[in-house]
Structure formats: C-alpha cells, structure tokens
C-alpha cells in the first residue's frame, strides 16, 4: 500500500511538472506559474522544481520564444527567486545565473510587441503513467502582447481555445468536412481542424494585419496557406486564408465556398457589425444555393463570451429575423478540459452556440 501511495504521488508530481512546463510555453500569468511550481514541490518551490524551471522550461524552448519572450522570462525568474528567498528553501544558483543572463543580453527585436506562445492540448485520457504521451496537439502561435496597440485578431481569446477543445474532442464531426471559419484571428481553430482531418479548411479575417499574422502561424505549424505554394513544400495540409470583410462580402463569393460547417469564435462583440455578420452566416447556411450534390444542410458553431447582454440579445433578434435558429448547446455538449494547466483560462465563461437555417 505504501508503494502504491508513493507511486501515485510521483505520478501526480510528474503531471504537475508537465503542467508547469506547458503553462510556461503558453505564457500563463506569473501567479499561475508560481501556483503550479509550489504544488509540484508539495507546498514550496523545491530545488528540484527550481532546476526543472531553468533546465526544462527555459533552456529547452525554441530560440524565437526565448528572444521574444525575454521580459516574460525575467519576470518569472524574479518572482520565483522572491518566493524561494521568502521561504525556508535554499535558492539554487541556476536561478540567479539564468536571471543574470537575461539581464545582460540585448533586448528582443522591435517587432510590434510580438510574443510566441505554444498551446498544448492534452488528450482527454490523462491516466497513463507517461504524461508526455498525453499531449495531443501543440499549436505554435505568434501573438500580440498589447491588445491596445494592435488588432484584437492577433491576440488569443478564450472562445477560440474552447472551440478548439470542442473540435479536438469530437473529431468525427469535422473529419472529411469542408470547414469555413469567420473571424479566424491567430488561426488556432484552423490548426485544430487540420489536426482532426477536415477535408478543406478556409480561414478568414477582415483585418489585413491579422491575416498576415495568421499566415505566419500556419507556417509555424507546417501548414500551407495558398494555392500558389511550392508543391515541394513539406506541409502536412493546405489551409486557405481569405480576406473577408463582412460588410463587403458578396453573396456569390460566399455561395462559392459551399461549406459543411461554419465556425466562429468571439465574433459577437460589436453591435454595429451584427447585421453584416448575420447576413454572412445566412448565406453560408443556405444549402439551396449549393446545388443538388449538397446532401446535408450546413451547420454553424459559434463559441462566445457574453460580455454585453444587450449586444448578445441584439444578435439573437437579428438572427431570428433572418430565419436563423440559435441554440445554446454548452450544457448538452461534452467538451473535456484539454488545457488543465491554463489556470487563467476561464472556460466556464464560454457559450457554445449551434446555428442553423430555419425551414420555411
């Protein structure tokens, strides 16, 4: 019994160390990292955990991450050192050496507050002894660290995380389907769709800087993004990126897409844009214009955080007038937590909506 207990404790510690590393790569807030480090050490940041932070979290990350995330790394080191020094645990020399290194090297290149995040989606079954095998998908993302100075499409939002969890938890729904995302931002949902084997993935955004950043993220994840790509490029799957301004999108342009599934994350936020957004969804969901070869009517899934109830109700009103059915399926849909290490991610705030065209 004692051996079983020790084995269980070691398995739990290994899992917490994995969470700690993944939280660092995802650039979780420092308080979340400190919490995981303390838990992994059984109540304090032990020498073992200190060495793990330096050797496994910092040293083994890719060069772009270390260069562009220097301010983040320095902040983490300072808080870890402060926590250790305020406890009865001895601080390891490697902490001071690593901090000294980042204090003396030059700053990152001027790249408009760009940071690199790695979002690791775990499998729903975390019962295996080898925790490293629990990682299902790793998405490398180039993001903006300052929403106020850049477009919101270059930032990572909770709804795109939840929608990606939904896709990865139900691959049978998206495999061999033509999928079209509205307002794709950093492209995370498209990476998830490619991973589960969607037959076609089309990502769109109305902001040119977001579109350029999205393409950079697809390259980071070894995905091609246009028809003119080099056929010899070793990309796993082609993803199409399109500029789509909702207010300018023509009916013919949208009808040509012929998607099976339409997706969107955090796109219900501006009341001025809602009529155009609903028009785009109405056209994409109208299977009558697709021809006889379209067997099933398209379905849309929108993940959203209701930040303003009036705006959300306005969306429901406009959708109803356009003969769209909007059903909140959050409670009835199983979406396992594939990001347990991201403690800043409030998945309970996200609603999953199924949108379809009402029959006349």
Protein Blocks (a to p, Z undefined) as FASTA:
>chain_A
ZZmmmmmmmmmmmmmmmmmmmmmmnopafklmmmmmmmmnoopacfklmmmmmmmmmmmp
cfklmmmmmmmmmmmmmmmmmmmmmmmbdcdfklmmmmmmmmmmccdddeehiacddddd
ddfblkbfblmlmpmbdcdddddfblklmcfklpccfklmmmmmmmmmmmmlmgopacdd
ehklnommmmmmmmnopabdcdddfbfklmmmmmmmmmmnopafbfkbcfklccfbdcdd
ddddfklocfklmmmnopabdcdehkafbfklmmmmmmmmmmmmmmklnojklmbacddd
dddddfblklmmmmmmmmmmnopacddfklmpccddfblmlmmbcfklpccdddddddZZ
